[in-house]
Amino acid sequence: MRPASQFFIAETGGWVVDHRANSALPGYLVVASKRSADDLSDLSDDDLREIGPLLALSQAALKK
């Protein structure tokens, strides 16, 4: 379980979305893989299936 953070937005099995702490731009998000990988092609199919809907939900939240 992640520690509580004022920058935390969302989390899935393979990804974490946070507001960029050192950015003055509102809505500047970081989507980070929980897995160590140098390239998206190194990630599992499950992790890759999660990122599309996660990005869509993040964008929808920003639009609100």
N, CA, C and O atoms as CSV, one atom per row, in Angstrom:
chain,resi,resn,atom,element,x,y,z
A,1,MET,N,N,0.846,-1.189,0.000
A,1,MET,CA,C,0.000,0.000,0.000
A,1,MET,C,C,0.887,1.246,0.000
A,1,MET,O,O,1.907,1.296,0.687
A,2,ARG,N,N,0.484,2.240,-0.775
A,2,ARG,CA,C,1.249,3.486,-0.873
A,2,ARG,C,C,0.962,4.392,0.325
A,2,ARG,O,O,-0.143,4.385,0.866
A,3,PRO,N,N,1.958,5.162,0.730
A,3,PRO,CA,C,1.678,6.163,1.758
A,3,PRO,C,C,0.788,7.256,1.183
A,3,PRO,O,O,0.835,7.535,-0.015
A,4,ALA,N,N,-0.016,7.869,2.029
A,4,ALA,CA,C,-0.884,8.961,1.580
A,4,ALA,C,C,-0.026,10.115,1.075
A,4,ALA,O,O,1.008,10.440,1.659
A,5,SER,N,N,-0.462,10.716,0.000
A,5,SER,CA,C,0.268,11.833,-0.578
A,5,SER,C,C,-0.721,12.840,-1.122
A,5,SER,O,O,-1.753,12.461,-1.675
A,6,GLN,N,N,-0.418,14.113,-0.973
A,6,GLN,CA,C,-1.281,15.152,-1.525
A,6,GLN,C,C,-1.233,15.157,-3.043
A,6,GLN,O,O,-2.080,15.776,-3.687
A,7,PHE,N,N,-0.250,14.474,-3.625
A,7,PHE,CA,C,-0.084,14.460,-5.069
A,7,PHE,C,C,-0.686,13.216,-5.729
A,7,PHE,O,O,-0.758,13.149,-6.956
A,8,PHE,N,N,-1.114,12.243,-4.943
A,8,PHE,CA,C,-1.659,10.988,-5.462
A,8,PHE,C,C,-2.970,11.229,-6.198
A,8,PHE,O,O,-3.846,11.941,-5.708
A,9,ILE,N,N,-3.097,10.621,-7.396
A,9,ILE,CA,C,-4.328,10.725,-8.183
A,9,ILE,C,C,-5.012,9.365,-8.289
A,9,ILE,O,O,-6.185,9.231,-7.940
A,10,ALA,N,N,-4.288,8.359,-8.769
A,10,ALA,CA,C,-4.894,7.043,-8.998
A,10,ALA,C,C,-3.813,5.970,-9.017
A,10,ALA,O,O,-2.625,6.258,-9.161
A,11,GLU,N,N,-4.259,4.725,-8.867
A,11,GLU,CA,C,-3.332,3.597,-8.895
A,11,GLU,C,C,-4.060,2.377,-9.445
A,11,GLU,O,O,-5.228,2.147,-9.132
A,12,THR,N,N,-3.361,1.600,-10.265
A,12,THR,CA,C,-3.865,0.315,-10.741
A,12,THR,C,C,-2.849,-0.741,-10.332
A,12,THR,O,O,-1.911,-0.448,-9.590
A,13,GLY,N,N,-3.028,-1.954,-10.807
A,13,GLY,CA,C,-2.072,-3.007,-10.499
A,13,GLY,C,C,-0.668,-2.714,-11.014
A,13,GLY,O,O,0.322,-3.108,-10.396
A,14,GLY,N,N,-0.585,-2.022,-12.148
A,14,GLY,CA,C,0.718,-1.790,-12.752
A,14,GLY,C,C,1.171,-0.348,-12.849
A,14,GLY,O,O,2.296,-0.089,-13.274
A,15,TRP,N,N,0.312,0.616,-12.459
A,15,TRP,CA,C,0.610,2.032,-12.690
A,15,TRP,C,C,0.226,2.904,-11.505
A,15,TRP,O,O,-0.652,2.555,-10.715
A,16,VAL,N,N,0.901,4.048,-11.394
A,16,VAL,CA,C,0.561,5.068,-10.402
A,16,VAL,C,C,0.488,6.403,-11.128
A,16,VAL,O,O,1.341,6.715,-11.959
A,17,VAL,N,N,-0.537,7.191,-10.810
A,17,VAL,CA,C,-0.674,8.537,-11.371
A,17,VAL,C,C,-0.573,9.524,-10.219
A,17,VAL,O,O,-1.311,9.436,-9.237
A,18,ASP,N,N,0.347,10.460,-10.355
A,18,ASP,CA,C,0.542,11.514,-9.357
A,18,ASP,C,C,0.599,12.853,-10.066
A,18,ASP,O,O,0.946,12.931,-11.245
A,19,HIS,N,N,0.251,13.916,-9.332
A,19,HIS,CA,C,0.509,15.260,-9.826
A,19,HIS,C,C,2.001,15.498,-9.670
A,19,HIS,O,O,2.583,15.130,-8.650
A,20,ARG,N,N,2.616,16.095,-10.647
A,20,ARG,CA,C,4.054,16.357,-10.594
A,20,ARG,C,C,4.332,17.374,-9.490
A,20,ARG,O,O,3.913,18.528,-9.585
A,21,ALA,N,N,5.035,16.949,-8.452
A,21,ALA,CA,C,5.246,17.776,-7.259
A,21,ALA,C,C,6.042,19.035,-7.541
A,21,ALA,O,O,5.789,20.063,-6.914
A,22,ASN,N,N,6.995,18.994,-8.461
A,22,ASN,CA,C,7.846,20.162,-8.677
A,22,ASN,C,C,7.421,20.978,-9.901
A,22,ASN,O,O,8.235,21.695,-10.481
A,23,SER,N,N,6.157,20.871,-10.292
A,23,SER,CA,C,5.655,21.625,-11.429
A,23,SER,C,C,4.677,22.688,-10.954
A,23,SER,O,O,3.824,22.426,-10.107
A,24,ALA,N,N,4.804,23.870,-11.495
A,24,ALA,CA,C,3.862,24.940,-11.176
A,24,ALA,C,C,2.624,24.877,-12.066
A,24,ALA,O,O,1.690,25.657,-11.886
A,25,LEU,N,N,2.614,23.960,-13.015
A,25,LEU,CA,C,1.493,23.848,-13.942
A,25,LEU,C,C,0.409,22.952,-13.360
A,25,LEU,O,O,0.668,21.774,-13.111
A,26,PRO,N,N,-0.779,23.459,-13.139
A,26,PRO,CA,C,-1.854,22.605,-12.640
A,26,PRO,C,C,-2.184,21.525,-13.666
A,26,PRO,O,O,-2.213,21.784,-14.869
A,27,GLY,N,N,-2.429,20.326,-13.181
A,27,GLY,CA,C,-2.795,19.243,-14.077
A,27,GLY,C,C,-1.632,18.539,-14.736
A,27,GLY,O,O,-1.852,17.675,-15.585
A,28,TYR,N,N,-0.408,18.870,-14.384
A,28,TYR,CA,C,0.762,18.198,-14.956
A,28,TYR,C,C,0.931,16.882,-14.211
A,28,TYR,O,O,1.384,16.859,-13.067
A,29,LEU,N,N,0.562,15.787,-14.870
A,29,LEU,CA,C,0.555,14.482,-14.220
A,29,LEU,C,C,1.727,13.612,-14.660
A,29,LEU,O,O,2.268,13.759,-15.756
A,30,VAL,N,N,2.094,12.711,-13.776
A,30,VAL,CA,C,3.111,11.699,-14.068
A,30,VAL,C,C,2.425,10.348,-13.971
A,30,VAL,O,O,1.808,10.026,-12.956
A,31,VAL,N,N,2.536,9.558,-15.033
A,31,VAL,CA,C,2.023,8.190,-15.038
A,31,VAL,C,C,3.250,7.290,-15.003
A,31,VAL,O,O,4.022,7.241,-15.961
A,32,ALA,N,N,3.425,6.580,-13.894
A,32,ALA,CA,C,4.637,5.785,-13.693
A,32,ALA,C,C,4.308,4.308,-13.558
A,32,ALA,O,O,3.367,3.922,-12.865
A,33,SER,N,N,5.098,3.500,-14.231
A,33,SER,CA,C,4.954,2.057,-14.112
A,33,SER,C,C,5.482,1.602,-12.757
A,33,SER,O,O,6.465,2.144,-12.253
A,34,LYS,N,N,4.834,0.618,-12.177
A,34,LYS,CA,C,5.326,0.024,-10.934
A,34,LYS,C,C,6.431,-0.989,-11.214
A,34,LYS,O,O,7.123,-1.428,-10.296
A,35,ARG,N,N,6.596,-1.353,-12.470
A,35,ARG,CA,C,7.606,-2.335,-12.858
A,35,ARG,C,C,8.848,-1.622,-13.380
A,35,ARG,O,O,8.761,-0.531,-13.945
A,36,SER,N,N,9.971,-2.234,-13.189
A,36,SER,CA,C,11.217,-1.703,-13.722
A,36,SER,C,C,11.320,-2.111,-15.194
A,36,SER,O,O,11.383,-3.297,-15.520
A,37,ALA,N,N,11.337,-1.114,-16.070
A,37,ALA,CA,C,11.424,-1.390,-17.506
A,37,ALA,C,C,12.029,-0.183,-18.199
A,37,ALA,O,O,11.773,0.959,-17.816
A,38,ASP,N,N,12.823,-0.439,-19.209
A,38,ASP,CA,C,13.412,0.650,-19.987
A,38,ASP,C,C,12.555,1.030,-21.183
A,38,ASP,O,O,12.801,2.049,-21.828
A,39,ASP,N,N,11.557,0.222,-21.480
A,39,ASP,CA,C,10.771,0.409,-22.688
A,39,ASP,C,C,9.377,-0.159,-22.453
A,39,ASP,O,O,9.229,-1.143,-21.728
A,40,LEU,N,N,8.358,0.440,-23.050
A,40,LEU,CA,C,7.004,-0.090,-22.895
A,40,LEU,C,C,6.902,-1.538,-23.358
A,40,LEU,O,O,6.128,-2.318,-22.803
A,41,SER,N,N,7.672,-1.892,-24.361
A,41,SER,CA,C,7.607,-3.268,-24.877
A,41,SER,C,C,8.143,-4.288,-23.875
A,41,SER,O,O,7.949,-5.490,-24.061
A,42,ASP,N,N,8.808,-3.834,-22.827
A,42,ASP,CA,C,9.300,-4.735,-21.782
A,42,ASP,C,C,8.239,-5.042,-20.728
A,42,ASP,O,O,8.439,-5.921,-19.890
A,43,LEU,N,N,7.116,-4.330,-20.760
A,43,LEU,CA,C,6.072,-4.520,-19.758
A,43,LEU,C,C,5.141,-5.667,-20.138
A,43,LEU,O,O,5.069,-6.071,-21.298
A,44,SER,N,N,4.440,-6.174,-19.150
A,44,SER,CA,C,3.524,-7.293,-19.381
A,44,SER,C,C,2.304,-6.830,-20.173
A,44,SER,O,O,1.980,-5.643,-20.207
A,45,ASP,N,N,1.643,-7.782,-20.800
A,45,ASP,CA,C,0.410,-7.473,-21.528
A,45,ASP,C,C,-0.644,-6.884,-20.594
A,45,ASP,O,O,-1.378,-5.977,-20.986
A,46,ASP,N,N,-0.726,-7.388,-19.371
A,46,ASP,CA,C,-1.700,-6.855,-18.405
A,46,ASP,C,C,-1.427,-5.387,-18.103
A,46,ASP,O,O,-2.351,-4.575,-18.071
A,47,ASP,N,N,-0.153,-5.044,-17.881
A,47,ASP,CA,C,0.192,-3.649,-17.599
A,47,ASP,C,C,-0.130,-2.762,-18.795
A,47,ASP,O,O,-0.626,-1.649,-18.622
A,48,LEU,N,N,0.141,-3.235,-19.990
A,48,LEU,CA,C,-0.126,-2.453,-21.190
A,48,LEU,C,C,-1.623,-2.281,-21.421
A,48,LEU,O,O,-2.050,-1.243,-21.927
A,49,ARG,N,N,-2.424,-3.273,-21.061
A,49,ARG,CA,C,-3.883,-3.149,-21.196
A,49,ARG,C,C,-4.445,-2.115,-20.220
A,49,ARG,O,O,-5.475,-1.499,-20.495
A,50,GLU,N,N,-3.787,-1.925,-19.106
A,50,GLU,CA,C,-4.267,-0.971,-18.102
A,50,GLU,C,C,-3.997,0.486,-18.478
A,50,GLU,O,O,-4.758,1.368,-18.082
A,51,ILE,N,N,-2.941,0.754,-19.226
A,51,ILE,CA,C,-2.523,2.143,-19.399
A,51,ILE,C,C,-3.494,2.974,-20.240
A,51,ILE,O,O,-3.701,4.150,-19.941
A,52,GLY,N,N,-4.084,2.404,-21.265
A,52,GLY,CA,C,-5.015,3.172,-22.097
A,52,GLY,C,C,-6.201,3.705,-21.317
A,52,GLY,O,O,-6.438,4.913,-21.308
A,53,PRO,N,N,-6.965,2.814,-20.652
A,53,PRO,CA,C,-8.082,3.306,-19.847
A,53,PRO,C,C,-7.637,4.252,-18.722
A,53,PRO,O,O,-8.356,5.194,-18.388
A,54,LEU,N,N,-6.473,4.011,-18.147
A,54,LEU,CA,C,-5.968,4.889,-17.090
A,54,LEU,C,C,-5.699,6.292,-17.629
A,54,LEU,O,O,-6.040,7.279,-16.977
A,55,LEU,N,N,-5.097,6.389,-18.802
A,55,LEU,CA,C,-4.857,7.691,-19.417
A,55,LEU,C,C,-6.173,8.397,-19.738
A,55,LEU,O,O,-6.294,9.606,-19.540
A,56,ALA,N,N,-7.152,7.649,-20.230
A,56,ALA,CA,C,-8.454,8.232,-20.543
A,56,ALA,C,C,-9.143,8.762,-19.280
A,56,ALA,O,O,-9.709,9.855,-19.302
A,57,LEU,N,N,-9.101,8.011,-18.197
A,57,LEU,CA,C,-9.692,8.462,-16.946
A,57,LEU,C,C,-8.969,9.679,-16.384
A,57,LEU,O,O,-9.603,10.585,-15.842
A,58,SER,N,N,-7.646,9.703,-16.509
A,58,SER,CA,C,-6.858,10.843,-16.049
A,58,SER,C,C,-7.229,12.101,-16.834
A,58,SER,O,O,-7.391,13.173,-16.251
A,59,GLN,N,N,-7.361,11.973,-18.139
A,59,GLN,CA,C,-7.726,13.118,-18.969
A,59,GLN,C,C,-9.134,13.602,-18.647
A,59,GLN,O,O,-9.378,14.807,-18.576
A,60,ALA,N,N,-10.055,12.671,-18.452
A,60,ALA,CA,C,-11.423,13.050,-18.110
A,60,ALA,C,C,-11.470,13.801,-16.777
A,60,ALA,O,O,-12.221,14.766,-16.633
A,61,ALA,N,N,-10.675,13.361,-15.813
A,61,ALA,CA,C,-10.618,14.036,-14.521
A,61,ALA,C,C,-10.061,15.447,-14.661
A,61,ALA,O,O,-10.540,16.375,-14.009
A,62,LEU,N,N,-9.051,15.609,-15.513
A,62,LEU,CA,C,-8.487,16.938,-15.726
A,62,LEU,C,C,-9.494,17.888,-16.380
A,62,LEU,O,O,-9.532,19.076,-16.059
A,63,LYS,N,N,-10.299,17.364,-17.289
A,63,LYS,CA,C,-11.286,18.197,-17.977
A,63,LYS,C,C,-12.362,18.701,-17.023
A,63,LYS,O,O,-12.902,19.792,-17.205
A,64,LYS,N,N,-12.671,17.894,-15.999
A,64,LYS,CA,C,-13.675,18.303,-15.003
A,64,LYS,C,C,-13.153,19.461,-14.191
A,64,LYS,O,O,-13.845,19.952,-13.299
